[in-house]
C-alpha cells in the first residue's frame, strides 16, 4: 500500500502583502511582544525618521497609567517619559536581505532616531543568515541599544501560528488554525456517527457482506435507465456487495470471481468473465443491465469450478474503499424498489466512488471460508479462455504491475457429485453414489 500524503500548510506569502499592510501586520504582532504605553504607526505619515513604528515600553515595576510629558502640538514625534523605553520598529517587505543590504538600511536611520533607543525590532518578509543578524547586533552595540530583535519569515510564521494570533492569521491570509480544528472535530463526530450506523447495518460479521446501493444524489434519473446498461448510460448509482466498515471507509467488493488456488504452490487463477460482486436479481432491480454480457458463460463457469478439487475452490475478491469523508448520508430504510440500504456518495469523473487503494484476497469456497495469503506474481492459467474477460484482465495486471501468467496448469477435474450418473443410468438425486461408480475425469489444459 502506498504511503499516505501528509497535509501541511504552504509558506505564508508575506511578499504578496502591500507594504503598508505588512507594516500593520508587524505592528499588530508586536502588541503582545511587550507591555506598551503606546505603539505608534509612524510609518504611515511618510516622514517616519527611520521609524515604521515607535513603541514606548513600560518597564517592569512601573505603573501603566503613569502620565507622559507629551506636547501634543509638537511637530516631531513626542519624547518618552523618563521611565519609558523607546523601541524602533523597522519593517522591510523584501525577498532577501544580505549583510550589505542590512548595512544600507541601518545607515539610512537618522542619527537623532538612533540616539537614546532601548530596543530595535527589525521585521522582514525573508529569512536572515547568521552574518546578516550579526551586522544588526553590531550596529546596536555601537549605538548603545540594549535589546536587538530580528523577526524574519520563520519568526513571523511562528508568531502567527500561536493561538493568540489566530485572528491575525485569518485576517491577513484567510487561514484559521482554530477553525481548522473545529472542522476536524466536526468531521470526526460525523465519521463516528456514520460508522455506528454502518455497524448496525452489518453487525460484527463482515466476511460475506450485504447488498448496498451506492448512489450519487445529483443524478435525478434514478431509478430509470434509458439504455442497455448502467455503465453505458453513466447512471450514477451502483448496487454492490459491501463488507462493512474498514480503516479508511466502507469496504466494497468491486470484483468477485470463481477462482482456483493451490496452497502448496500458491499458484492461482480466476474466471474473470463472470463478476459475482453484482448483487442477485431478487435484491437488485438492475441485475440484467449489469450482467447481460455474462449470462451465456455463467453456467459454464459454475460447472468448471465445481469440477475443481475441493481444496482448490476459492473466490477471488477485489475490495476498495468508499472514504468516510465522501459519504454524504446513509439511508437504512430503502424504498419500494430496492430494500437494500442506500449510501449517498459523490461519484468521481470516471463514475466510480472508490479510492485508488485496492485490496485483493482469496476466500475459500468451503464452509469455513478461509482466506489464503497469496502473491499476485504467482498467476497461472487454469480456467479456459472463453470464461475470461481479457480486456479487464489486462487492466488489472497492468494496474498492479504484475505479469499475467502464461503457463497453463494441468489440473485434474472431477465431475461434481450432483451430476454423477447412477449405475441404472439415472442422475444421482443427492450425489450419494460411492467413488466406485461412474465418474468422469478430465485434465484442464
C-alpha positions, 0 to 999 in steps of 0.5 A, a space after each residue: 500500500 502506498 504511503 499516505 500524503 501528509 497535509 501541511 500548510 504552504 509558506 505564508 506569502 508575506 511578499 504578496 502583502 502591500 507594504 503598508 499592510 505588512 507594516 500593520 501586520 508587524 505592528 499588530 504582532 508586536 502588541 503582545 511582544 511587550 507591555 506598551 504605553 503606546 505603539 505608534 504607526 509612524 510609518 504611515 505619515 511618510 516622514 517616519 525618521 527611520 521609524 515604521 513604528 515607535 513603541 514606548 515600553 513600560 518597564 517592569 515595576 512601573 505603573 501603566 497609567 503613569 502620565 507622559 510629558 507629551 506636547 501634543 502640538 509638537 511637530 516631531 514625534 513626542 519624547 518618552 517619559 523618563 521611565 519609558 523605553 523607546 523601541 524602533 520598529 523597522 519593517 522591510 517587505 523584501 525577498 532577501 536581505 544580505 549583510 550589505 543590504 542590512 548595512 544600507 538600511 541601518 545607515 539610512 536611520 537618522 542619527 537623532 532616531 538612533 540616539 537614546 533607543 532601548 530596543 530595535 525590532 527589525 521585521 522582514 518578509 525573508 529569512 536572515 543568515 547568521 552574518 546578516 543578524 550579526 551586522 544588526 547586533 553590531 550596529 546596536 552595540 555601537 549605538 548603545 541599544 540594549 535589546 536587538 530583535 530580528 523577526 524574519 519569515 520563520 519568526 513571523 510564521 511562528 508568531 502567527 501560528 500561536 493561538 493568540 494570533 489566530 485572528 491575525 492569521 485569518 485576517 491577513 491570509 484567510 487561514 484559521 488554525 482554530 477553525 481548522 480544528 473545529 472542522 476536524 472535530 466536526 468531521 470526526 463526530 460525523 465519521 463516528 456517527 456514520 460508522 455506528 450506523 454502518 455497524 448496525 447495518 452489518 453487525 460484527 460479521 463482515 466476511 460475506 457482506 450485504 447488498 448496498 446501493 451506492 448512489 450519487 444524489 445529483 443524478 435525478 434519473 434514478 431509478 430509470 435507465 434509458 439504455 442497455 446498461 448502467 455503465 453505458 448510460 453513466 447512471 450514477 448509482 451502483 448496487 454492490 456487495 459491501 463488507 462493512 466498515 474498514 480503516 479508511 471507509 466502507 469496504 466494497 467488493 468491486 470484483 468477485 470471481 470463481 477462482 482456483 488456488 493451490 496452497 502448496 504452490 500458491 499458484 492461482 487463477 480466476 474466471 474473470 468473465 463472470 463478476 459475482 460482486 453484482 448483487 442477485 436479481 431478487 435484491 437488485 432491480 438492475 441485475 440484467 443491465 449489469 450482467 447481460 454480457 455474462 449470462 451465456 458463460 455463467 453456467 459454464 463457469 459454475 460447472 468448471 469450478 465445481 469440477 475443481 478439487 475441493 481444496 482448490 475452490 476459492 473466490 477471488 475478491 477485489 475490495 476498495 474503499 468508499 472514504 468516510 469523508 465522501 459519504 454524504 448520508 446513509 439511508 437504512 430504510 430503502 424504498 419500494 424498489 430496492 430494500 437494500 440500504 442506500 449510501 449517498 456518495 459523490 461519484 468521481 469523473 470516471 463514475 466510480 466512488 472508490 479510492 485508488 487503494 485496492 485490496 485483493 484476497 482469496 476466500 475459500 469456497 468451503 464452509 469455513 471460508 478461509 482466506 489464503 495469503 497469496 502473491 499476485 506474481 504467482 498467476 497461472 492459467 487454469 480456467 479456459 479462455 472463453 470464461 475470461 474477460 481479457 480486456 479487464 484482465 489486462 487492466 488489472 495486471 497492468 494496474 498492479 504491475 504484475 505479469 499475467 501468467 502464461 503457463 497453463 496448469 494441468 489440473 485434474 477435474 472431477 465431475 461434481 457429485 450432483 451430476 454423477 450418473 447412477 449405475 441404472 443410468 439415472 442422475 444421482 438425486 443427492 450425489 450419494 453414489 460411492 467413488 466406485 461408480 461412474 465418474 468422469 475425469 478430465 485434465 484442464 489444459 
